[in-house]
Amino acid sequence: MGCSAHPTWVEINLEALAANVRALRQWLPARTALFAVVKANAYGHGAVEVARTALAAGAAGLCVARVAEGVALRQAGIGAPVWVLGWMAPSEAATCARFRLTPTVNSLEQARALASANSDVPLPVHVKVDTGMSRYGLLPHEVLPFVRALAAFPQLRLEGLWTHLARADEADPAPARRQVDAFRAVVRQLEAEGLSPPIHHVAASAAALHPELNSEYFQAVRVGIALYGLYPSDQVAWPVALTPVLAWKARVARVRTLPPGTPVSYGGTYVTPRTTRVALVPAGYGDGYPRALSNRGAVLIRGRRCPILGRVCMDGFVVDVSHVDGVREGDEVVLIGRQGEEGITADELAQALDTINYEVVTRIMGRVPRLYLSGERPAASE
Ligand SMILES: Cc1ncc(COP(=O)(O)O)c(C=O)c1O
């Protein structure tokens, strides 16, 4: 299915993704395993294709948030290690064991459920330490007793101990260092009893790239946003050049000229002050394009910025093309990406929406087809 068959689509540049993985691999010490975070459909980029490309480019394994996300990777034929970072319901234990996913276990109830489900070789499991996110994981003083108790389950093998940093994307590395220090103290406790697992991991993209946190890699890093060519924040001079992987496009669905005084879209929140040439863009909040960009956002057509007029609807919105010569039905529209000399980044949209680039790309809905490009050539599409 080619892009022209769709009113709106997303292009995923798999070559850029592979180049980002290679750049990250070059930055990281050779001994540090890179685990590609492909949860939430690889932040909207397509989990299976991203996983395959990342593994081929040097990732050692994958991370997901949910058991079902791991199952989807296995069903696509992916055999690499898959770490499930989020909560595993005890009722999911049998699925987890059957598909050889590596869950994070933080309760005896989870451990019991996994142990009774696993009749195979011992299932690798990880334990999470809450060193400052106050979200998920055992508190530091709870870890040693829990790991001792885990040793009673021969069906499970403690492979990893990990934590997640709340503030590694800030210029000041001190808050992240405090968390890492708390984590190291737990590691030392386990080591003293010979219970420390072989893999420790703390760093997501921010700590993996932060010039002042680069002694904190341990044996693996869990990299998400950087794979996709986006940076975790604008507060740090990130040392690795990355290329955005995702572009969001559409085709002009209609062009017309409105006389002065014409209200546009729901609520008539925009009224043309003069004769205005407008184009209809067939993408809306039903595709994940934020309604909050009503009367605020812009798109690119023929290399020019065209402001949004009135409200973004579920399936479309209207833009001003009065200043652009020759706009025609079928012209390419860029919602995120480059066209000619101009560009609209996920960061620009995030700033306008008071959110983060992560949310901008992750919220693009499943109904928007993903077209996978290798360089300039279409590879496959869904
Ligand atoms: C536990 C955990 N590790 C790693 C990541 C990847 O983070 P990033 O996309 O900033 O690299 C996430 C993402 O939210 C996460 O929740």
The ligand as an ORCA input file, in Angstrom:
! r2SCAN-3c Opt
* xyz 0 1
  C      11.456      2.137     33.253
  C      11.817      2.820     31.995
  N      13.019      2.634     31.462
  C      13.388      3.242     30.309
  C      12.524      4.072     29.645
  C      12.975      4.744     28.381
  O      13.080      6.106     28.611
  P      13.619      7.079     27.468
  O      12.591      7.043     26.408
  O      13.716      8.397     28.137
  O      14.916      6.536     27.007
  C      11.254      4.294     30.165
  C      10.315      5.181     29.469
  O       9.457      5.789     29.987
  C      10.885      3.655     31.385
  O       9.678      3.827     31.918
*
